[in-house]
Amino acid sequence: MDFQEEPGRIFAMQDGTLIAEITFPEQDGVAVFDHTFVDGSLRGRGVADQLVRAAVRQVRGRGGKARLVCSYARSWFANHPEEADLLER
């Protein structure tokens, strides 16, 4: 899947319709992972995992830290302790 990237947002469109998205706007210098969406037609294909990984790369690339508000992001980080250093303390 081809994702489009903006600061604090990674998403995919199909025929003008949003089909996948993660948002992580910066607040006080910290990327706040606040929303993950995957269209029902794509669920179970690892798209949400790909979105979080892409967001992690973006945040790491700018030397940032992350705060988790989104339940999927919290679950993802709990299952990927190797990425815990990205989380704000």
Secondary structure as GFF3:
##gff-version 3
##sequence-region A 1 89
A	DSSP	beta_strand	4	6	.	.	.	ID=ss1
A	DSSP	beta_strand	9	14	.	.	.	ID=ss2
A	DSSP	beta_strand	17	23	.	.	.	ID=ss3
A	DSSP	beta_strand	26	27	.	.	.	ID=ss4
A	DSSP	beta_strand	30	33	.	.	.	ID=ss5
A	DSSP	beta_strand	35	38	.	.	.	ID=ss6
A	DSSP	three_ten_helix	40	42	.	.	.	ID=ss7
A	DSSP	alpha_helix	47	61	.	.	.	ID=ss8
A	DSSP	beta_strand	65	68	.	.	.	ID=ss9
A	DSSP	alpha_helix	71	78	.	.	.	ID=ss10
A	DSSP	three_ten_helix	81	86	.	.	.	ID=ss11
###
